[in-house]
Amino acid sequence: MFITPQLAHIGLREKEAVEKGYAIKVATLPASAIPRARILNNTKGLLKTVVDSNSNKILGCTLFCADANEMINTVQMAMHAGLDYRELRDTIFTHPSMTEAFNDLYALI
């Protein structure tokens, strides 16, 4: 099934992380805050991430926005590498691109 905007998810959702006993930080960002989404005239959607408060590791991420199917790969790579969420927050992404939303999303933690 295909939907617009696209939906992509990896890892734990907020409720699952709490049930597993993690102390968490959660950030959400509307797709309308992303410059590339405005350029594409596709501002529907939301980005949400769940981070372990103790280790700063990304526990999960849900993307419901344009290009979510490609963006999620960046989060998966960071999770598999065990990176601190601040790596995505501080990485320089091409402007304008949908992935530059990670700077803003992870700045909300």
Contacts in CASP RR format, 6 or more apart in sequence:
PFRMAT RR
TARGET T0000
AUTHOR 0000-0000-0000
METHOD contacts of the structure
MODEL  1
MFITPQLAHIGLREKEAVEKGYAIKVATLPASAIPRARILNNTKGLLKTV
VDSNSNKILGCTLFCADANEMINTVQMAMHAGLDYRELRDTIFTHPSMTE
AFNDLYALI
4 42 0 8 1.000
4 44 0 8 1.000
5 31 0 8 1.000
5 42 0 8 1.000
5 44 0 8 1.000
5 45 0 8 1.000
5 64 0 8 1.000
5 65 0 8 1.000
5 66 0 8 1.000
5 68 0 8 1.000
6 63 0 8 1.000
6 64 0 8 1.000
6 65 0 8 1.000
6 66 0 8 1.000
6 67 0 8 1.000
6 68 0 8 1.000
6 69 0 8 1.000
7 62 0 8 1.000
7 63 0 8 1.000
7 64 0 8 1.000
7 68 0 8 1.000
8 62 0 8 1.000
8 63 0 8 1.000
8 64 0 8 1.000
8 68 0 8 1.000
8 69 0 8 1.000
8 71 0 8 1.000
8 72 0 8 1.000
9 60 0 8 1.000
9 61 0 8 1.000
9 62 0 8 1.000
9 63 0 8 1.000
9 72 0 8 1.000
10 60 0 8 1.000
10 61 0 8 1.000
10 72 0 8 1.000
10 75 0 8 1.000
10 76 0 8 1.000
10 79 0 8 1.000
11 59 0 8 1.000
11 60 0 8 1.000
11 61 0 8 1.000
11 79 0 8 1.000
12 20 0 8 1.000
12 22 0 8 1.000
12 50 0 8 1.000
12 59 0 8 1.000
12 60 0 8 1.000
13 50 0 8 1.000
13 60 0 8 1.000
13 62 0 8 1.000
14 24 0 8 1.000
14 26 0 8 1.000
14 48 0 8 1.000
14 50 0 8 1.000
17 24 0 8 1.000
17 50 0 8 1.000
17 52 0 8 1.000
17 59 0 8 1.000
17 60 0 8 1.000
18 24 0 8 1.000
22 52 0 8 1.000
22 53 0 8 1.000
22 54 0 8 1.000
22 59 0 8 1.000
23 52 0 8 1.000
23 53 0 8 1.000
23 54 0 8 1.000
24 50 0 8 1.000
24 51 0 8 1.000
24 52 0 8 1.000
24 53 0 8 1.000
24 59 0 8 1.000
25 50 0 8 1.000
25 51 0 8 1.000
25 52 0 8 1.000
25 53 0 8 1.000
25 109 0 8 1.000
26 48 0 8 1.000
26 49 0 8 1.000
26 50 0 8 1.000
26 51 0 8 1.000
27 48 0 8 1.000
27 49 0 8 1.000
27 51 0 8 1.000
27 105 0 8 1.000
27 106 0 8 1.000
27 108 0 8 1.000
27 109 0 8 1.000
28 46 0 8 1.000
28 47 0 8 1.000
28 48 0 8 1.000
28 49 0 8 1.000
28 105 0 8 1.000
28 108 0 8 1.000
29 46 0 8 1.000
29 47 0 8 1.000
29 48 0 8 1.000
29 101 0 8 1.000
29 104 0 8 1.000
29 105 0 8 1.000
29 108 0 8 1.000
30 43 0 8 1.000
30 45 0 8 1.000
30 46 0 8 1.000
30 47 0 8 1.000
31 37 0 8 1.000
31 42 0 8 1.000
31 43 0 8 1.000
31 44 0 8 1.000
31 45 0 8 1.000
31 46 0 8 1.000
31 47 0 8 1.000
31 64 0 8 1.000
31 65 0 8 1.000
31 66 0 8 1.000
31 101 0 8 1.000
32 38 0 8 1.000
32 43 0 8 1.000
32 44 0 8 1.000
32 45 0 8 1.000
33 101 0 8 1.000
33 104 0 8 1.000
34 43 0 8 1.000
34 65 0 8 1.000
34 98 0 8 1.000
34 100 0 8 1.000
34 101 0 8 1.000
34 104 0 8 1.000
35 95 0 8 1.000
35 96 0 8 1.000
35 100 0 8 1.000
36 66 0 8 1.000
36 67 0 8 1.000
36 96 0 8 1.000
36 97 0 8 1.000
36 98 0 8 1.000
36 100 0 8 1.000
36 101 0 8 1.000
37 43 0 8 1.000
37 65 0 8 1.000
37 66 0 8 1.000
37 98 0 8 1.000
37 101 0 8 1.000
39 96 0 8 1.000
40 66 0 8 1.000
42 65 0 8 1.000
42 66 0 8 1.000
44 65 0 8 1.000
45 64 0 8 1.000
45 65 0 8 1.000
46 62 0 8 1.000
46 64 0 8 1.000
46 65 0 8 1.000
47 61 0 8 1.000
47 62 0 8 1.000
47 63 0 8 1.000
47 64 0 8 1.000
47 65 0 8 1.000
47 101 0 8 1.000
47 105 0 8 1.000
48 61 0 8 1.000
48 62 0 8 1.000
48 63 0 8 1.000
49 58 0 8 1.000
49 60 0 8 1.000
49 61 0 8 1.000
49 62 0 8 1.000
49 75 0 8 1.000
49 85 0 8 1.000
49 105 0 8 1.000
49 106 0 8 1.000
49 109 0 8 1.000
50 58 0 8 1.000
50 59 0 8 1.000
50 60 0 8 1.000
50 61 0 8 1.000
51 57 0 8 1.000
51 58 0 8 1.000
51 59 0 8 1.000
51 85 0 8 1.000
51 109 0 8 1.000
52 58 0 8 1.000
52 59 0 8 1.000
55 84 0 8 1.000
56 84 0 8 1.000
56 85 0 8 1.000
56 86 0 8 1.000
57 79 0 8 1.000
57 82 0 8 1.000
57 83 0 8 1.000
57 84 0 8 1.000
57 85 0 8 1.000
58 75 0 8 1.000
58 78 0 8 1.000
58 79 0 8 1.000
58 83 0 8 1.000
58 85 0 8 1.000
58 88 0 8 1.000
60 75 0 8 1.000
60 79 0 8 1.000
61 72 0 8 1.000
61 75 0 8 1.000
61 79 0 8 1.000
63 71 0 8 1.000
63 72 0 8 1.000
63 75 0 8 1.000
65 71 0 8 1.000
65 98 0 8 1.000
65 101 0 8 1.000
66 98 0 8 1.000
67 98 0 8 1.000
67 99 0 8 1.000
68 98 0 8 1.000
70 98 0 8 1.000
70 99 0 8 1.000
71 98 0 8 1.000
71 99 0 8 1.000
71 101 0 8 1.000
71 102 0 8 1.000
74 88 0 8 1.000
74 99 0 8 1.000
74 102 0 8 1.000
75 88 0 8 1.000
75 102 0 8 1.000
78 85 0 8 1.000
78 87 0 8 1.000
78 88 0 8 1.000
85 106 0 8 1.000
85 109 0 8 1.000
86 106 0 8 1.000
88 102 0 8 1.000
88 103 0 8 1.000
88 105 0 8 1.000
88 106 0 8 1.000
89 102 0 8 1.000
89 103 0 8 1.000
89 106 0 8 1.000
89 107 0 8 1.000
89 109 0 8 1.000
90 103 0 8 1.000
91 102 0 8 1.000
91 103 0 8 1.000
93 99 0 8 1.000
93 100 0 8 1.000
93 102 0 8 1.000
93 103 0 8 1.000
94 100 0 8 1.000
END
